[in-house]
Amino acid sequence: MLSIIDGGDEARQQIDDVSHVAPDVACVDADQVRLLPPLPDPRQIRDFGCFPDHFRNARARRDGVPPASVVLPPIMLERPLYYLVNRLALAGHDDDIAWPAYSHVRDYELEFACILGRGGCDIAASSADTHIFGYTIFNDFSARDTQAEEVASGLGMSKGKDFDRANSFGPWIVTADELTDPYRLDMVARINGEEVSRGRTETMHHRFADLIAFTSTATTLHAGEMLCSGTVATGCGLETGCFLQPGDTIELEVSGIGTLRNKVVS
């Protein structure tokens, strides 16, 4: 996939040519394969906080107050802040997530992400969308009990987010030309087939062009990097109380992209 991304328009044209000339060779039945992470070696992953109501809901539940009464720090609305993700701790569609023994509060996060097709430094927001290769679904699994202990230290997140297969994405990458408007998509999460979260991509306070412009300020971005949206409002157990148990199957669906499915095991 990195070769396709790096190859640009020429590589895409070669793929289109093969698919038209030899469709039996180019296309396989999805039921006959196991889908790996669609970008098996992302050059970087950053996860942002683009949905303010996610933070309002989580803090309201923690403090026992209405979400509307939660005042967020102004910087969260002014800048698309992010943290760096362990780009080696990946999972794909239908992979089992072996939960670390040190944690007993297992959470999912309903997100989507863009994949960069071109890099650059100090990219203008007005042209940033042209740097997007495609989109995928992202599940930022979180050990909430461990995360709470770490955040209280003032040092940020560590093992609450950093364990094997903690970052699931897929089931594939939908190229940018296939989505008429990435900000008109439904986002749904289901645990064992029961809906527990629902949101819309249009509620992003910071959009991907903003993320690219901000992140590339004095920093060179590269093709093959992932920029993740952060959790949509109601998109995790920290907001709703619907946490995962061993044996549960979590499905994240984003209209126009597909459904990403994983099972959590002990």
N, C-alpha and C positions, 0 to 999 in steps of 0.2 A: 504493500500500500504506500509506503514511503517512496518507492520508485515511481509509482503512478503520480503521486503528488509532486515529486521533484521534476517529473517529466513534463508537467504542464499540459498545454493544449495538444502538443504532438503525441504524448502518451495516451491522452484521452481519445484522440482520433484513431490511433492504432487499435485501441480496444473496441471502438465502435465499428471499425472495419472488420475485425475478426468476428464480432458478434453477428454481422450481417452476412459475411461470406460463409461462416461455419457455425451456425447457431447450435448445432448438436454438440460441438466441441466446447464452445464458449459458455454454454449454460448447463447447469446441473440441477437436479432435484434437491431442494433444500432439505427434504426429509432424509436424504441419503448422506448428509454431512453433519459434522459438529462445528458450530460456528465459534471460532476463536475470537478474542478481542479484535475488532476490525482494524485497529492500529496497534499491532503487537509491540511496537517499540516507539511510543510517542516521544518526541524530542523534549517535551516539557508538558506539564499539566498544572494549570492554575485554577483554583476554585474561588469564585467570587460570591458576594452577597447581594444579589440584584433584586430580591423581593423583600421590601421592608416589612410587610405584614407577617412574614415568617418569623422575624425577630420579635415583633410585637406580640404575636401569639405565644411564642415560647416564654417570653418574660412575663406575660400576663398569667399564664398557667403556673409558672413558678411562684409568682407573688400573690396569686389569688385576686387579681384585679381585672377589670375589663380591658381588652386589647386597645381600645381607643384611648385609654388613659396613659398608655406607655409612651414616653418621650424618648426617642432614640438620639444618640449623640449626633450632632449635626454633620460630622465628618462622614457618617455612613450614607447620608443622602447626597453629600457633595462629591464624594469620590467612590469609584467602584473598587473597594478594597478586596484583597485576596490573600490566600496563603498558597504556598507551593505544596503540591501533592506528591506522594511517593509514586513516581511514574513506573516503577518496576513491580508494584503490588497490584496486578491487574487481574480481572476476571472477565469472562465473556458470557454470552447468552447460555443459559442452562448449566453454568458452572455452579457447583456447590461452594458455599462460603463456610469454611470451618471456623467457628467463632473462637476467639482466644479464651483460654481458661481463666484468665484474670478478670474477665468482664461477665456481668450477668444482666446488663441492660442493653439489649440489642436493637439498634435502630437503623432504619433505611432513610434515604433522602431522595426525593423526587426532583430530578434536575434534567436539563438538556445542555448540550454543549456544541460549540462550533470547532471545526478543525481548520487550521490555517493552511492555505494553499500557496501563499507567498509571505515572505518575511519583510522586515524593514525596521527602521528606527525613526522615531518622531513622526509616526503616521497620522495624517489628518483624519479626524472623525468623518469628514465629508466623503472621503474615498476609502474608508476602512473596510466597508462591506465587500469591496472588490478583492480583498485578501482572503476571503472565506472560501474554502474548498467545499465544505459540506457540514452536515449536522448529525448528531447522534444523541442517544439517551444516556444519562449518567446516573449511577447510584453510588452515592458517597456513604458507604456503611460506616456507622459510628458507634463506638463503645461508650455510651453516654455516662456511665458511672465513672469510668476512668477519665473521660474528657472533663467532667466536672471538677475532679480533683486537680487535674493539670491546669485548667484555666484559672482556678483559684490561686495558683502559685504565682500568677503574673507572667509566666514564661511562655504562654501559648500552648497549643496542642501538640501532643507527642503520641504515645501509644493508644490514645483514644481514637486516632485516625490511621495509625501506621501499623498495619498487620497484613499478613498474606491475603491477597485477593480482596482487599478492602475497597478497591475502586473498580466497580463493574461498569462496563459500557457496551453499547451495541443496540440491537443485534447486528447492525451494519451502519455504514455511513451513507446518508442520503445526500447526494451532491446538491449544491446550492441552487442549480437551475431547476431542480425538481420541486422546490418549495416556493410557491407564489409569494407567500408572506409568512416568515417564521414567527411573527408576532400575532398570529391568529390561530394558535394551536391549543387544543385541549390537552391537559396533563392529568392522568389518573393513576392512582396506586391501588392495588388489590392485594390483600393477604389471604391466601387459600381461596381465592376467587371472590372474596367479599370486598367491595369498595371501601377504602378507608381515607382516601385523599382525592381531592379534585381541585384543579386550578386552571389558569389560562396564561399562556406565554405573554399576552399583551400587558400583564400586570408587572412586567420587569420595569423597575425604576431606571436602571442603567441597561442599555441594550448593547449588543455585541460590538457595534461600531465604537461605543464609548469605552468598552473594555479594551479594545485593540489600541485606541488612541492613548488611553491612560497608561497601559502597560508598556507601550513602546516609547514612552517618554524617557529619553536618555538610556534606553535599553533596546538592544537589537532582538527582535523576534524572528523566528525561523519557521519555514514551512514544516508542517507536521506537528505543530504544537496544538494542544487542546486548551480552550478557554471554557470553563463550566459556569453555568448560570447561577449556581447556588439553589437552595431549596425553595420551591414555590410555596405560597401560603397554604397551610394545612398539610404540607407534604412530608411530614415525619411524625414519629411517635412523640417526640418532645413537645409537639403542639397539641396532639390529639389524645395522647395516652395509649395509642395502639402500637405497642412494641412487639418485637418478634420473639418467638420461642423456637427452640430446636425442632426441626422438622417442618417449619413454616416455609411456604413458597411465597415470595414477594414478586409481583409483576408491576412494572412501570410502563405505562402506555402514553405515547405522545402522538397525537393525530398527525398523519403525514410522514411519520418516521417509522413507527412500529411498536412492538412490545418487547421489553427486556425482562427476562425471567431468571430468578435464582432461588435456590433453596438454602436455608441456613441450617447448619448441622453443628452438633457439639464438637 
